[in-house]
């Protein structure tokens, strides 16, 4: 038996030597596929999201597009098979985030879950120590941070005075974003740049003075603080874009909707796209220098206006315009139809009143732009739906398919307005982890009745099965950097209705309002096919299908194996591919382009084909087994 095993091994070695000097010919009968990708294990599969063939084993890519999708490893003619070591999904589309701000955050102080102002100060000092000598805290380079949450401070807003308790921080310029980025906490050095007494808040803004000054919210940030803050140069912004894209690729994201970008920053992206420096498809929602206005002069020179459906192979796409109806729930800024349950003296803040919102929406709509309105509270959502109904027409039944007007966040919607939303076909852009983050205080803010009937809908926003409509359901995202960008955590929050951090909810392990749970398939579509629909790209993206852009992600497990969705939170991304180009590899291998053709790939191709054609075993294993059976 030993001699026969040695003979088998000899055959293998001789064959391997032949591979070194000759191309592999698997068969002389099949059609050519110069860039063939197959899952490396027969037990793995490719989820296509194409109803005609939901699963596959291989696909071919040419010029960044899928040219074939195959249910088995073909017998090929001189082809290289690129092994995909895991389960394959269509590339993830993150429908709502802030790329430049995320890049900046990655170079800032992380204050998430800081449970006291003492901890906030400690993290700032730690950051300064790490970046000693880099000029942080000067007038030209403020210390920036994000993630503080007043819920850890007894619901009371912090003050500038609390920052100067530590002498190391007393003479520094500091600006720290609230976790929902709708307020900033500033240091005394920043306040010293302002008139005394402090300016009054503009409409739609709040200047917090109790228990002391330091916090500015919504339009007060824009009007009072941002004009005096240092402006980063193009080189720094370019670095932030690149850093952010690399981090997003790591979690399987192949495309992100940037929910509000100034024209001067879009110009930077246009230049990067022209140089082939984008590793992420970016769908840009334009934002005017003065929020909630119509600014055709500011945007008239953008290249994207000439090619709105995409430049550089759809790496940069025009996603319309971003407007803001209200603030956020955590800072009592979401505009409600009735007062807050835990702060009855206020009903939140409209950043633009109803009589002004409709005309602005109408101007952008008539100019041919997709309009995306930030709306969290039920008053703000009603205002957005009113404005959309005005431009779509009172007889509209699903007619929004042509314009794809969207509500960003759509968190609290009165039941009557939920019906109107569905009738018009308005797209809700939902961030599932907002629900699981807000659930800690949502009951206090809204009360049980409003929370149960109006808030954090997900399942009810999908059309009923077999209902004939172009609208596919909500588009999903994270709102990074407000929430971490991991889309599988977002899917977990949508499917389990539990926090991806604590794996729990105020209602227990069964989930928070479990009637709103999504299926795994719904959650995946929210981050793929639905996202593509929200970008007018459903014929180009979101599926692994012939003729579509070759964007995919390789993960370490079967996403559908655990119907409870609990395993979603542990998914690890192994590879991310955009347009046939590998932009992330967990093993640290260099980025490769489609058509890579080296010796290792040829050997792996041969072994992969043999594995499939010997019932999952490598051929010499199968041969040894046969010899044992002969004895």
C-alpha positions in Angstrom: 0.0 0.0 0.0 2.9 2.4 0.8 4.3 1.9 -2.7 1.0 2.7 -4.3 0.6 5.8 -2.2 4.1 6.9 -3.1 3.3 6.3 -6.8 0.2 8.5 -6.5 2.3 11.2 -4.9 4.9 10.9 -7.6 2.2 11.4 -10.3 1.0 14.5 -8.5 4.5 16.0 -8.3 5.2 15.3 -12.0 1.9 16.8 -12.9 2.7 19.9 -10.8 6.0 20.3 -12.6 4.2 20.2 -15.9 2.0 23.0 -14.7 5.0 25.2 -14.2 5.8 25.2 -17.9 2.4 24.9 -19.7 -1.0 26.5 -19.5 -3.8 24.4 -18.0 -6.3 22.9 -20.4 -9.3 21.6 -18.5 -11.3 20.7 -21.6 -11.4 21.4 -25.3 -15.1 21.7 -25.5 -16.3 24.7 -23.4 -16.5 28.3 -24.4 -13.8 30.7 -23.3 -14.1 32.7 -20.1 -10.9 34.6 -19.5 -11.7 35.7 -15.9 -13.5 32.9 -14.1 -14.2 33.1 -10.4 -15.5 30.1 -8.4 -16.2 29.3 -4.8 -13.3 27.2 -3.6 -15.4 24.6 -1.7 -18.3 22.7 -3.3 -20.3 23.2 -0.1 -20.1 27.0 -0.5 -22.3 29.0 -2.9 -22.8 32.3 -4.6 -26.1 34.1 -3.7 -27.1 36.0 -6.8 -30.5 37.6 -5.8 -31.6 36.7 -9.3 -34.9 34.8 -8.9 -34.2 32.8 -12.1 -31.0 31.3 -10.6 -30.7 32.3 -6.9 -27.5 30.3 -6.4 -24.3 29.7 -8.4 -20.8 28.3 -8.1 -18.9 30.5 -10.6 -19.1 33.6 -12.7 -17.1 35.2 -15.4 -16.1 38.9 -15.5 -14.9 41.0 -18.4 -14.3 44.8 -18.3 -15.8 45.0 -14.8 -19.1 43.4 -15.8 -20.5 39.9 -15.2 -20.6 38.0 -18.5 -21.6 34.5 -17.3 -23.1 33.1 -14.1 -22.6 29.3 -13.8 -24.1 26.6 -11.5 -20.9 24.5 -11.7 -17.2 24.7 -12.4 -17.1 24.5 -16.2 -14.8 22.3 -18.2 -12.7 25.1 -19.6 -10.1 25.7 -22.3 -6.9 27.2 -20.9 -8.8 29.3 -18.3 -7.5 30.6 -15.0 -10.0 29.9 -12.1 -9.8 32.5 -9.3 -10.8 30.8 -6.1 -13.2 32.6 -3.8 -12.6 31.1 -0.3 -16.0 31.6 1.3 -19.7 32.4 0.6 -20.3 35.1 -2.0 -22.9 37.9 -1.9 -23.6 40.8 -4.2 -21.6 43.8 -3.1 -23.1 45.8 -0.2 -24.7 49.2 -0.9 -24.7 51.5 2.1 -27.5 53.9 1.3 -26.8 56.7 3.9 -23.5 57.8 5.3 -21.0 60.7 5.5 -17.7 59.7 3.9 -15.7 62.8 4.5 -16.9 63.1 8.1 -16.1 59.4 8.7 -12.5 59.9 7.4 -12.2 62.9 9.8 -13.6 60.9 12.6 -11.0 58.2 12.1 -8.4 60.9 12.9 -10.4 62.3 15.9 -11.1 61.4 19.5 -13.6 58.5 19.7 -16.1 59.3 22.5 -18.6 56.5 21.9 -19.9 55.0 25.1 -17.9 57.5 27.3 -19.9 57.2 30.4 -18.8 60.4 32.1 -17.2 63.7 31.4 -14.2 62.5 33.2 -13.9 59.7 30.6 -14.4 62.3 27.9 -11.5 64.3 29.2 -9.3 61.2 29.7 -9.8 60.2 26.1 -8.9 63.6 24.8 -5.7 63.6 26.9 -4.9 60.2 25.6 -5.4 61.4 22.0 -3.2 64.4 22.6 -0.4 62.2 24.1 -0.6 59.9 21.0 -0.4 62.9 18.7 2.1 64.9 20.6 3.8 67.6 18.5 1.2 67.5 15.7 -0.4 70.9 16.6 -3.7 69.7 17.9 -5.6 72.2 20.0 -4.2 75.3 18.3 -6.4 77.9 16.6 -5.4 76.4 13.2 -6.0 72.8 14.2 -8.8 72.1 16.7 -9.1 68.9 18.6 -12.1 67.1 17.1 -14.1 64.3 18.5 -17.4 62.5 18.1 -19.7 60.2 20.1 -20.5 61.8 23.4 -24.0 61.2 24.6 -25.8 63.2 27.3 -27.7 60.0 28.3 -24.6 59.1 30.2 -24.6 62.5 32.0 -28.1 62.1 33.5 -29.7 63.6 30.3 -28.0 67.0 31.0 -26.0 68.7 28.3 -22.3 69.1 29.2 -20.6 72.5 29.4 -17.4 74.1 28.2 -16.5 74.5 31.9 -16.4 70.8 32.3 -13.6 70.5 29.7 -11.3 72.9 31.5 -11.4 70.9 34.7 -8.2 69.3 33.4 -5.5 71.9 33.1 -4.0 70.1 30.1 -7.2 71.0 28.2 -7.8 74.5 29.5 -6.1 76.5 26.7 -7.1 74.3 23.8 -9.6 74.7 20.9 -11.9 71.7 21.1 -15.1 70.8 19.3 -16.8 67.5 20.0 -19.8 66.2 18.1 -22.8 64.6 19.8 -23.3 61.0 18.9 -26.1 62.0 16.4 -23.9 64.9 15.1 -26.7 67.3 15.6 -24.9 69.2 18.4 -21.3 70.1 19.2 -19.7 70.7 22.6 -17.0 73.5 22.4 -14.2 74.5 24.8 -13.9 77.9 26.4 -11.2 78.9 23.9 -13.8 78.5 21.1 -16.4 80.4 23.1 -13.9 83.2 23.5 -14.0 83.7 19.7 -17.7 84.6 19.9 -19.3 87.8 21.0 -20.2 88.2 24.7 -23.1 87.6 25.4 -23.4 84.7 23.0 -25.4 85.2 19.8 -29.0 84.1 19.9 -29.9 80.9 18.1 -31.1 81.3 14.5 -34.5 79.7 13.5 -34.0 75.9 13.6 -31.1 76.1 16.0 -30.5 75.9 19.7 -27.8 77.5 21.9 -27.7 75.6 25.1 -27.1 77.8 28.2 -28.3 75.6 31.0 -26.5 74.5 33.1 -23.9 76.5 31.2 -22.7 77.4 27.7 -20.8 75.2 25.3 -23.3 73.2 23.3 -24.8 74.4 20.0 -27.3 72.4 18.0 -28.5 72.1 14.4 -28.7 75.5 12.7 -26.8 77.1 15.5 -23.8 75.0 14.6 -24.0 76.1 11.0 -24.5 79.8 11.7 -22.3 80.3 14.8 -19.6 77.7 15.2 -18.7 76.3 11.7 -17.8 79.8 10.3 -15.1 80.2 12.9 -13.7 76.7 12.7 -10.5 76.0 10.7 -11.1 74.7 7.2 -9.1 71.6 6.2 -7.3 71.8 2.9 -7.7 69.6 -0.2 -4.8 67.3 0.7 -6.3 66.6 4.1 -9.8 66.0 2.7 -8.3 63.7 0.1 -6.6 61.7 2.8 -9.9 61.5 4.8 -11.7 60.2 1.7 -9.1 57.5 1.1 -9.0 56.4 4.7 -12.8 56.2 4.9 -13.1 54.2 1.7 -10.6 51.7 2.9 -12.5 51.2 6.1 -15.8 50.8 4.3 -14.3 48.2 1.9 -13.2 46.2 5.0 -16.8 45.5 5.9 -18.0 44.6 2.4 -19.3 47.9 1.2 -18.8 48.5 -2.5 -21.0 51.6 -2.7 -22.1 54.4 -0.3 -24.6 57.1 -0.6 -23.1 60.3 0.8 -26.0 62.1 2.4 -25.1 65.7 2.0 -21.9 67.0 0.4 -20.9 70.5 -0.5 -19.9 71.2 -4.2 -16.3 72.0 -3.4 -15.9 68.5 -1.9 -17.6 66.9 -4.8 -14.9 68.5 -7.0 -12.3 66.6 -5.0 -14.1 63.3 -5.7 -14.4 64.1 -9.4 -10.6 64.5 -9.5 -10.0 61.3 -7.6 -12.5 59.4 -9.9 -10.6 60.7 -12.9 -7.3 59.4 -11.5 -8.8 56.0 -10.6 -8.4 56.6 -6.9 -11.9 55.6 -5.8 -12.3 52.1 -4.3 -16.0 52.7 -3.6 -18.9 53.7 -5.7 -20.1 57.0 -4.3 -23.7 58.3 -4.8 -23.5 62.0 -3.9 -26.5 64.0 -2.5 -25.6 67.6 -3.0 -25.9 70.1 -0.2 -25.9 73.9 -0.6 -23.5 76.1 1.4 -26.7 77.5 3.0 -28.8 74.4 4.0 -32.3 74.0 2.6 -31.9 76.4 -0.3 -31.9 76.2 -4.1 -28.3 76.9 -5.3 -27.9 76.2 -9.0 -25.0 78.7 -9.3 -23.0 76.7 -6.7 -23.2 73.5 -8.6 -23.2 74.6 -12.3 -19.6 73.7 -12.9 -19.7 70.1 -11.6 -18.9 67.4 -14.1 -21.5 65.2 -12.5 -24.3 67.4 -13.8 -23.2 66.5 -17.3 -23.1 62.8 -16.5 -25.4 62.3 -13.5 -25.7 58.5 -14.0 -22.0 58.1 -13.3 -18.4 58.9 -14.2 -15.3 56.7 -14.3 -17.4 53.5 -14.8 -20.1 54.6 -12.4 -17.6 55.1 -9.5 -19.1 58.6 -8.9 -22.9 59.1 -9.3 -25.2 62.1 -8.7 -27.8 61.2 -6.1 -29.8 64.4 -6.2 -29.9 66.9 -3.4 -30.2 66.7 0.4 -32.6 68.8 2.5 -33.1 68.8 6.3 -36.5 69.0 7.9 -35.6 68.5 11.6 -33.0 67.5 14.1 -32.5 64.2 16.0 -34.4 62.4 18.7 -31.6 62.1 21.2 -31.1 65.8 21.5 -34.9 66.5 21.5 -34.5 68.0 18.1 -36.7 65.7 16.1 -39.8 67.7 15.2 -42.9 66.0 16.7 -46.6 66.6 16.2 -47.1 66.5 20.0 -44.7 67.4 22.8 -41.9 65.1 24.0 -43.1 62.8 26.8 -40.0 63.5 28.9 -39.7 67.2 28.0 -43.2 68.5 27.5 -42.1 72.1 27.0 -40.8 71.3 23.5 -41.9 69.4 20.4 -38.5 69.5 18.7 -37.1 71.7 16.0 -38.1 72.2 12.4 -34.9 73.3 10.5 -37.1 74.7 7.8 -40.8 75.4 8.3 -43.5 73.6 6.2 -44.3 76.7 4.1 -40.7 77.0 3.0 -39.9 73.3 2.5 -42.4 72.7 -0.3 -41.2 75.6 -2.5 -37.5 74.4 -2.2 -38.5 70.8 -2.9 -40.5 72.0 -6.0 -37.5 74.0 -7.4 -35.2 71.0 -7.2 -37.9 68.7 -8.5 -38.6 70.9 -11.5 -34.9 71.1 -12.2 -34.8 67.3 -12.6 -33.1 66.4 -9.3 -33.9 63.5 -7.0 -34.8 65.1 -3.6 -33.8 63.4 -0.3 -35.2 65.0 2.8 -33.9 64.2 6.3 -36.9 63.7 8.5 -36.9 61.9 11.9 -40.0 63.2 13.9 -43.6 62.6 12.8 -44.1 66.4 12.1 -41.0 66.5 9.9 -42.0 63.3 8.0 -45.5 64.7 7.4 -43.9 67.9 6.1 -41.7 65.9 3.7 -44.7 63.8 2.5 -46.8 66.9 2.0 -44.0 68.5 -0.1 -43.6 65.3 -2.1 -47.3 64.9 -2.7 -47.5 68.5 -3.9 -44.9 67.9 -6.6 -46.0 64.4 -7.5 -49.7 65.3 -7.7 -52.7 64.3 -5.6 -53.6 61.4 -8.0 -50.2 59.8 -7.7 -50.4 56.1 -7.0 -46.8 54.7 -7.1 -45.8 57.4 -9.6 -42.6 58.1 -7.6 -40.9 55.3 -9.5 -39.8 57.9 -12.0 -38.4 60.4 -9.5 -37.5 58.2 -6.5 -38.0 60.9 -3.9 -36.6 59.7 -0.6 -37.0 60.4 3.1 -33.8 59.9 5.0 -34.3 58.2 8.4 -38.1 58.1 8.3 -38.0 57.1 12.0 -41.3 58.3 13.4 -44.3 58.4 11.0 -47.9 58.9 12.0 -50.0 55.9 10.9 -52.0 58.1 8.4 -48.8 59.2 6.8 -47.4 55.7 6.6 -50.4 55.0 4.3 -49.6 58.1 2.2 -45.9 57.1 2.0 -46.9 53.7 0.6 -49.4 55.1 -1.8 -47.0 57.5 -3.3 -44.1 55.0 -3.4 -41.8 57.3 -1.5 -38.6 55.6 -0.6 -37.8 55.3 3.2 -34.1 55.3 3.8 -33.8 53.4 7.1 -30.8 52.8 9.4 -31.6 49.7 11.5 -29.0 50.4 14.1 -30.6 53.7 14.9 -33.5 51.8 16.2 -31.4 49.6 18.4 -29.4 52.6 19.7 -32.4 54.8 20.3 -34.4 52.0 22.0 -32.6 52.9 25.3 -34.5 56.2 25.5 -37.2 56.1 22.8 -39.9 55.2 25.3 -39.0 58.1 27.5 -39.0 60.5 24.5 -42.2 59.3 22.8 -44.4 57.4 25.3 -45.7 53.9 24.7 -48.6 54.7 22.3 -46.6 56.8 19.9 -43.7 54.4 20.0 -45.9 51.4 19.2 -47.9 52.9 16.4 -45.5 55.3 14.7 -41.8 54.6 15.4 -39.0 52.5 13.8 -41.1 50.7 11.3 -39.3 48.2 9.1 -41.3 45.2 8.1 -44.4 47.2 7.5 -42.6 49.4 5.1 -42.0 46.5 2.7 -44.7 45.9 0.1 -46.9 42.8 0.8 -45.9 39.6 -1.0 -47.1 39.4 -4.6 -48.2 43.1 -4.6 -47.5 44.6 -8.0 -45.3 47.6 -7.5 -42.0 49.0 -8.7 -41.2 50.1 -5.1 -39.1 47.2 -3.6 -39.1 48.3 0.1 -36.8 50.5 2.2 -33.2 51.1 1.4 -30.9 50.4 4.4 -27.7 51.9 5.7 -26.0 53.0 8.9 -25.6 56.8 8.9 -21.8 56.3 9.6 -20.1 57.8 11.5 -23.1 58.2 13.7 -23.3 54.4 13.8 -20.5 52.0 12.9 -20.7 51.1 9.2 -20.7 47.3 9.4 -23.7 46.3 7.2 -24.0 42.9 8.8 -24.6 44.5 12.2 -27.3 46.6 10.4 -28.8 43.4 9.1 -28.7 41.8 12.6 -30.5 44.8 14.1 -33.2 44.5 11.4 -33.6 40.8 11.7 -33.2 40.3 15.4 -34.3 43.8 16.6 -31.5 43.5 19.2 -28.4 45.7 19.8 -25.4 44.3 17.9 -23.3 45.3 20.9 -25.3 43.9 23.8 -27.3 41.3 21.9 -30.2 42.4 23.9 -33.1 44.9 24.0 -35.4 46.6 26.6 -38.0 43.9 25.6 -35.5 41.0 26.1 -33.8 38.6 23.8 -37.0 38.2 21.7 -36.4 41.6 20.2 -37.7 45.2 20.4 -41.2 45.3 18.8 -40.5 41.9 17.1 -43.5 42.4 14.7 -41.2 44.7 12.7 -38.4 42.1 12.2 -37.2 41.6 8.7 -36.3 38.3 7.2 -32.6 37.7 6.3 -33.5 38.0 2.6 -35.3 41.3 3.2 -32.4 42.7 5.2 -29.9 41.6 2.5 -32.0 43.1 -0.3 -32.2 46.4 1.7 -28.5 46.6 1.5 -28.2 45.4 -2.2 -31.1 45.4 -4.7 -33.2 48.0 -2.9 -30.2 50.3 -2.5 -29.6 50.0 -6.2 -33.2 51.0 -6.9 -32.7 54.0 -4.7 -29.8 55.0 -7.0 -31.7 54.3 -10.3 -29.2 51.5 -10.7 -31.4 48.4 -10.4 -30.4 47.3 -13.9 -26.7 47.7 -13.2 -26.1 46.8 -9.5 -27.3 44.8 -6.6 -27.3 41.3 -8.1 -24.8 38.9 -9.5 -26.3 38.7 -13.0 -25.1 38.9 -16.6 -24.6 42.5 -17.7 -24.4 43.9 -14.2 -21.4 45.6 -12.6 -19.1 43.0 -11.1 -19.3 43.9 -7.4 -19.2 41.2 -4.8 -18.2 40.3 -1.3 -16.8 37.1 0.1 -17.8 36.2 3.7 -16.9 33.4 6.1 -20.3 31.8 6.5 -23.7 31.1 5.0 -25.8 34.1 5.7 -29.0 32.1 5.5 -27.9 29.1 7.7 -29.2 30.6 10.9 -32.8 31.9 10.4 -32.8 33.8 13.7 -30.1 36.1 12.3 -28.0 35.8 15.4 -24.9 34.7 13.4 -25.0 37.9 11.3 -23.3 39.8 14.1 -20.2 37.6 13.8 -19.8 37.6 10.0 -16.3 38.4 8.9 -15.6 39.8 5.4 -12.8 38.0 3.6 -12.7 39.9 0.3 -14.4 42.9 -1.3 -14.5 43.4 -5.1 -15.6 46.5 -7.1 -15.9 46.3 -10.8 -13.8 43.1 -11.0 -11.1 44.7 -8.8 -10.3 43.4 -5.4 -10.2 46.4 -3.1 -10.0 44.5 0.2 -8.5 41.2 1.3 -8.4 40.1 4.9 -5.2 38.2 4.3 -3.4 41.4 3.3 -2.7 40.4 -0.3 -2.2 43.2 -2.7 -5.2 44.6 -4.5 -5.6 42.7 -7.9 -7.4 43.5 -11.1 -9.6 41.1 -13.1 -7.4 39.0 -15.4 -4.5 38.5 -13.0 -2.5 35.7 -14.4 0.3 34.2 -12.4 1.7 30.8 -11.6 0.0 30.5 -8.2 -3.4 31.3 -9.8 -2.8 28.6 -12.4 -2.0 25.9 -9.8 -4.9 26.9 -7.6 -7.2 26.8 -10.7 -6.1 23.2 -11.5 -6.6 22.1 -7.9 -10.0 23.8 -7.6 -11.3 22.1 -10.8 -10.1 18.7 -9.5 -11.7 19.3 -6.1 -15.1 19.8 -7.8 -14.7 16.9 -10.1 -13.7 14.4 -7.4 -16.7 15.0 -5.1 -15.0 17.7 -3.1 -11.7 15.8 -2.6 -8.4 16.6 -4.2 -7.7 14.0 -6.8 -4.8 12.3 -5.1 -6.9 11.8 -2.0 -9.6 10.2 -4.1 -6.9 8.0 -5.8 -5.5 6.8 -2.4 -9.0 6.0 -1.2 -9.5 3.9 -4.3 -6.2 2.0 -3.8 -7.2 1.2 -0.1 -10.5 -0.3 -1.4 -8.5 -2.5 -3.7 -6.5 -4.1 -0.9 
